[in-house]
Amino acid sequence: MLTKEILKRTLLFVMGIIFSQMSFSQENFVPGYVVKNNNDTVFGFVDYQNRRHNPDVVHFRETPGDATVSFRPLDIREFRIEDEIYESAIVEAEISSTLTDQLESDPRLTMRVDTTFLQTLFRGEKSLYYYRNAGGRENFYIKQDGAFELLVYRRYRVVREDNRAVRDNKSLISSRENNRYIGQLAHYLSDCTTLSGQMTNLSYNRKSLSRLFQHYYECTAAPVEFQIERTPLKVNFGVLAGGTVTSLAFSGSNFRLYLVDGSYEPSIDFTAGLFLDLIIPISQQRWSIYNELLFASYHFKGSYEGSVNQVPYRTTFDLGFSYLKVNTMLRFRLPVRSVDLFFNGGISNGFVLNSVNESKQVFLTEIPLPDREEPAIEEPREYEQGFVVGTGVRRGPFSLEYRFERGNGMSDFVSLKSVTYRHFLLLGYTF
């Protein structure tokens, strides 16, 4: 079938682009600098691989064409990339889990010495640093007399008994916390006398501690050398256009045999629309909520020959639907060299704008019998729902995507189920 061959070649072309790009290493060099141990600052490009834990190595180039140089914490003092500063440090870290189902019963600290890059949250008269290890445990540090000091926090499990539990031979399990960090911060920030209210509800997390330091600097009016800024939600807006290949399938009992057993070719149509991509400001902005307002349509003409009481007949039908589709997907980007690969999936909601819904039955006899004309589908569905998955490549403002959609079609009858299969090839442009 010609349309299937065209679709196959298109899909192979798009996938070829994607996998050829994936053959390169995943690098993402952006402007930044490193500060060497002799205090020399070298500007260039840093490989930004902002993972869920603090880095223990950084890759650097002075110019895009230079060979990559790798620095570990003992090799340099700090590096900066985008709006983030990391300082090299040898620190004591508390490594016990804080998850309820993984708590230990020993209240004593479980310490380990780590060599890493601490992320700077505040730098100035009073500084705050963040460290998340590969196991996901978070630790925070302040700096006094040039040395990093761990803000101590440990959550542990306790087992207690009460009279009822003793009678039932059961123990009650709960947790307690070592909140030494509150006293450490009260002493560290003691030159601000209005922090007592903040200390009451202070939690051991980035949001709560950052809010405390923000209040301190507002209280003392001390200059802030550096403060990490919360990355705002980034919004991309654009247009897209392309083609669709739609196949239609019916299943059911003897009801509407000309649809279930009829023959018809896939529908090739034009599609176009607008998109709004909301970039989530985490994990290097690789995740986003991708929304579309898309016009899509299909048109099928087919025929079926059968007989009623040995009287042969031919039924022809004409089905065409145009939709305004609202698609919502979760998208993941993977930067590779000079392009972004992306993968997305989500739901599709289609609202009927216009429709053609006709059938005509003609009896094939020498004796003239009246033709029968009626809707191909009684009371067709006005709302189509489905799921979509897709993959593509983006370079600069342009993108090319292959997408597959499976919808529930236009039949709302239990005895006549309809399914639509759409293949999209879309060219997009971001303003």
C-alpha positions in Angstrom: 0.0 0.0 0.0 1.5 3.3 -1.1 0.5 5.3 2.0 2.0 2.7 4.4 5.3 2.8 2.4 5.4 6.6 2.6 4.7 6.4 6.4 7.4 3.7 6.8 10.0 5.8 4.9 9.1 8.9 6.9 9.4 7.1 10.2 12.8 5.6 9.3 14.0 9.1 8.3 13.0 10.7 11.6 14.4 7.8 13.7 17.6 7.9 11.7 18.1 11.5 12.6 17.4 10.8 16.2 19.7 7.8 16.6 22.5 9.4 14.6 22.5 12.2 17.1 22.3 9.9 20.1 25.6 8.2 18.9 27.4 11.3 20.1 28.3 11.8 23.8 25.8 13.7 25.9 27.5 17.0 26.4 26.1 20.4 27.3 28.8 23.0 27.4 27.6 26.5 28.4 29.5 29.6 29.4 31.1 29.5 32.8 34.4 29.8 34.7 36.7 27.9 37.1 38.8 29.4 39.9 42.1 27.6 40.3 43.8 27.0 43.6 46.1 30.0 43.0 43.0 32.2 42.6 43.3 32.6 38.9 39.9 32.8 37.2 39.7 31.0 33.8 36.6 31.8 31.7 35.4 29.2 29.2 32.7 26.6 28.9 31.5 24.1 31.5 29.7 20.9 30.8 26.4 21.5 32.6 25.2 18.1 33.8 23.1 19.2 36.7 22.1 15.9 38.1 20.1 15.1 41.3 23.3 15.1 43.3 26.3 17.4 43.7 29.0 16.8 41.1 32.4 15.3 42.1 34.0 16.2 38.8 33.6 19.1 36.3 34.5 19.1 32.6 35.8 22.4 31.2 37.0 23.9 27.9 38.4 27.4 27.4 37.1 27.5 23.8 34.5 25.3 22.1 37.2 23.6 20.0 39.6 22.9 22.9 40.1 19.5 24.4 38.1 18.8 27.5 39.9 19.1 30.9 38.4 17.4 34.0 38.7 19.0 37.4 38.0 17.3 40.7 37.4 19.2 44.0 41.1 19.2 45.0 42.1 20.6 41.6 40.2 23.9 41.8 38.6 26.2 44.3 35.3 26.7 42.6 33.4 26.8 39.4 30.4 28.8 38.1 27.9 27.8 35.5 24.8 29.8 34.6 23.5 31.1 37.9 25.1 28.4 40.1 28.4 28.5 42.1 30.0 25.4 43.4 32.9 25.4 45.9 35.3 22.6 46.4 35.2 21.1 49.9 36.2 18.2 52.2 33.3 17.9 54.6 31.7 15.6 57.1 28.3 14.4 56.0 25.5 12.7 57.8 24.5 9.8 55.6 21.6 8.1 57.3 18.3 8.0 55.5 15.5 10.4 56.6 12.7 8.3 55.0 10.3 6.8 57.5 10.5 3.3 56.3 14.3 3.4 56.3 15.0 5.0 59.6 17.7 3.5 61.9 17.1 3.0 65.6 20.5 4.4 66.7 20.3 8.1 67.6 24.1 8.5 67.1 25.2 10.3 63.9 26.4 8.3 61.0 29.2 10.4 59.5 31.4 10.1 56.5 34.1 12.4 55.0 33.3 13.4 51.4 35.2 15.4 48.9 32.8 17.2 46.7 31.6 20.5 45.2 29.1 22.2 47.6 26.5 24.3 45.9 26.4 27.9 47.2 23.0 29.1 48.3 24.1 32.3 50.0 27.5 33.9 50.1 28.4 37.0 52.1 28.8 37.9 55.7 26.9 34.6 56.5 27.0 31.8 53.9 24.9 28.7 53.3 25.8 25.7 51.3 24.0 22.6 50.0 25.2 19.0 49.4 23.1 16.1 48.2 25.0 12.8 47.8 24.4 10.1 45.3 22.2 8.3 47.8 19.9 11.3 48.0 20.8 12.4 51.5 20.8 16.2 51.9 23.2 18.1 54.2 23.6 21.9 54.7 26.7 23.8 55.8 27.6 27.2 57.1 31.1 28.7 56.9 33.1 30.0 59.9 36.7 31.2 59.8 37.1 29.7 56.3 35.9 26.2 57.3 32.7 24.4 56.4 30.5 23.4 59.4 27.8 20.8 59.1 24.4 21.8 60.2 23.5 18.7 62.1 20.2 16.9 61.6 19.3 13.2 62.1 16.0 11.5 62.1 15.8 8.1 63.9 13.3 5.5 64.9 12.2 4.8 68.4 10.1 2.0 69.8 7.9 2.5 72.9 5.3 0.6 74.7 2.2 1.7 76.5 -0.3 -0.3 78.6 -2.5 -1.2 75.8 0.4 -2.2 73.6 1.7 -4.4 76.3 -1.6 -6.1 76.6 -1.7 -6.7 72.9 1.9 -7.7 72.7 2.6 -4.9 70.3 5.1 -2.0 70.2 4.4 1.5 69.0 7.0 2.8 66.5 7.6 6.5 66.0 10.5 8.8 65.1 12.5 11.5 66.8 14.8 14.2 65.4 18.2 15.5 66.4 17.7 19.2 65.5 21.0 20.6 66.6 21.1 22.7 63.4 18.5 25.1 64.9 20.9 26.0 67.8 23.8 26.3 65.4 21.9 28.7 63.2 20.6 30.7 66.2 24.2 31.3 67.3 25.5 31.9 63.7 22.8 34.5 62.9 22.6 36.0 66.4 23.2 39.6 65.3 19.6 39.6 64.0 17.2 39.6 66.9 14.0 39.0 65.0 14.8 35.4 63.8 13.1 33.7 66.8 9.8 33.3 65.0 11.6 31.9 62.0 13.4 29.3 64.1 10.1 27.9 65.5 8.9 26.5 62.2 12.4 25.9 60.7 12.7 22.7 58.6 15.8 21.1 57.3 15.3 21.8 53.6 16.4 24.3 51.0 13.2 26.3 51.0 13.0 26.8 54.7 16.7 27.5 55.3 16.9 29.9 52.3 14.0 31.8 53.7 15.8 32.1 57.0 18.9 33.5 55.4 16.9 35.9 53.3 15.2 37.2 56.4 18.7 37.6 58.0 20.0 39.8 55.2 16.9 41.9 55.2 17.2 42.3 59.0 20.9 43.3 59.0 21.0 45.1 55.7 24.4 43.3 55.1 25.5 43.1 51.5 24.9 39.7 49.8 27.8 38.7 47.6 25.8 35.9 45.9 22.3 34.4 46.3 21.0 31.6 44.2 17.9 32.6 42.4 14.9 30.4 41.9 14.7 29.6 38.2 11.5 31.1 36.9 9.1 29.1 34.8 10.1 29.4 31.2 7.4 29.5 28.5 8.0 28.8 24.8 5.4 29.7 22.3 5.2 28.6 18.6 3.4 27.2 15.6 3.5 23.9 13.9 2.3 22.3 10.7 2.6 19.0 8.9 0.7 16.0 7.6 -1.3 13.2 9.1 -2.0 9.6 8.0 -5.1 8.3 9.6 -6.5 4.7 9.6 -9.9 3.8 10.9 -11.1 0.5 12.3 -14.5 -0.7 13.4 -15.4 -3.8 15.3 -18.7 -5.2 16.5 -21.6 -7.6 15.6 -23.6 -7.6 12.4 -24.6 -4.0 13.1 -23.2 -1.8 10.3 -21.4 -4.5 8.4 -20.4 -2.1 5.7 -18.2 -0.3 8.3 -16.8 -3.4 10.0 -16.0 -5.3 6.8 -15.9 -2.4 4.3 -12.7 -1.4 2.5 -11.2 2.1 2.6 -7.8 3.6 2.2 -6.0 5.7 5.0 -6.7 9.4 4.9 -3.8 11.8 4.2 -4.5 15.3 5.5 -3.0 18.6 6.5 -2.7 19.7 10.2 -1.6 22.9 11.8 -1.8 24.6 15.2 -0.2 26.5 18.1 1.8 25.2 21.1 2.7 26.5 24.5 5.6 24.7 26.2 6.0 25.3 30.0 9.5 24.4 31.0 9.8 23.0 34.5 12.7 24.8 36.3 14.3 21.6 37.6 16.7 19.0 36.4 18.4 21.3 33.9 15.0 22.4 32.5 14.7 19.1 30.6 11.1 18.4 31.6 8.2 20.5 30.4 4.4 20.4 30.1 3.7 20.7 26.4 0.3 22.0 25.3 -1.2 22.2 21.8 -4.2 23.6 20.1 -4.3 21.7 16.8 -6.6 21.4 13.8 -6.8 17.8 12.5 -9.2 16.0 10.2 -9.7 12.8 8.2 -12.0 11.7 5.4 -12.9 8.2 4.4 -14.9 6.8 1.5 -15.6 3.1 1.2 -17.9 0.5 -0.1 -19.3 -2.9 0.9 -21.2 -5.6 -1.1 -23.5 -8.0 0.6 -27.0 -9.5 0.3 -30.3 -9.5 2.2 -32.6 -12.5 1.6 -30.3 -13.4 -1.4 -30.8 -9.9 -2.8 -27.4 -8.4 -3.5 -26.7 -4.8 -2.6 -23.8 -2.3 -2.4 -23.4 0.2 0.3 -21.1 3.2 -0.1 -20.3 5.5 2.8 -18.7 8.8 3.3 -17.2 9.7 6.7 -15.3 12.9 7.4 -14.6 14.7 10.7 -12.7 17.8 11.5 -11.4 18.4 15.1 -10.0 21.1 17.3 -7.6 19.1 19.3 -6.3 20.1 22.8 -3.2 18.0 23.5 -1.4 17.9 26.9 1.9 16.0 27.1 4.8 15.6 29.4 8.0 16.2 27.4 11.6 15.3 28.1 14.6 16.9 26.4 18.0 15.4 25.9 20.7 17.8 24.7 23.1 16.2 22.3 25.7 18.4 20.6 23.9 21.2 18.9 20.4 19.7 19.0 17.8 18.6 21.5 16.2 15.2 21.2 12.8 15.1 22.8 10.3 12.5 23.8 6.7 13.2 24.9 3.5 11.4 25.8 0.1 12.4 27.0 -3.6 12.7 26.2 -5.5 14.1 23.3 -9.0 15.7 23.4 -10.7 16.4 20.1 -13.9 18.5 19.7 -15.8 18.1 16.4 -15.9 21.2 14.3 -17.5 19.7 11.1 -18.5 16.3 9.9 -19.7 14.3 6.9 -21.7 11.2 7.8 -23.5 9.6 4.9 -24.2 6.1 3.6 -26.2 4.9 0.6 -27.5 1.4 -0.1 -28.2 0.4 -3.7 -29.8 -3.0 -4.5 -28.1 -4.8 -7.5 -31.2 -6.3 -9.1 -32.9 -6.0 -12.5 -36.1 -5.1 -10.6 -35.7 -1.5 -9.4 -35.8 -1.2 -5.7 -35.6 2.1 -3.8 -32.2 3.2 -2.7 -31.7 3.7 1.1 -29.8 6.7 2.3 -29.1 7.3 6.0 -26.3 8.5 8.3 -23.4 6.0 8.3 -23.3 6.3 12.1 -26.3 7.4 14.2 -25.6 10.2 16.6 -21.8 10.2 16.2 -19.6 11.1 19.1 -18.9 14.9 19.4 -15.8 14.4 21.5 -12.8 12.2 20.7 -10.3 11.2 23.3 -7.0 9.4 22.9 -3.4 9.1 23.9 -0.3 10.3 22.0 3.4 9.5 22.1 6.1 11.1 20.0 9.8 11.7 19.5 11.7 14.3 17.5 14.7 16.6 17.3 15.0 20.4 17.7 17.7 22.7 16.6 17.4 26.4 17.3 13.8 27.5 16.7 13.0 24.6 14.4 11.8 21.1 15.4 10.8 18.0 13.5 8.6 15.4 15.3 7.0 12.0 14.5 4.0 11.3 16.6 1.5 8.5 17.0 -2.1 8.9 18.3 -4.7 6.3 19.1 -8.3 7.7 19.6 -11.7 6.3 20.3 -13.2 7.5 17.0 -16.7 8.7 16.3 -18.9 5.7 17.2 -20.6 5.9 20.6 -22.3 2.5 20.4 -21.2 -0.4 22.5 -22.0 -2.8 19.6 -19.9 -0.8 17.2 -16.5 0.2 18.5 -14.4 2.6 16.5 -10.7 3.2 16.7 -8.6 5.8 14.9 -4.8 5.5 14.4 -3.0 8.7 13.4 0.6 9.2 12.4 1.9 12.8 12.5 4.9 14.4 10.9 5.2 17.9 12.3 7.5 20.8 11.6 7.5 23.4 14.4 8.9 26.9 14.9 9.4 28.5 18.3 9.2 32.3 18.5 
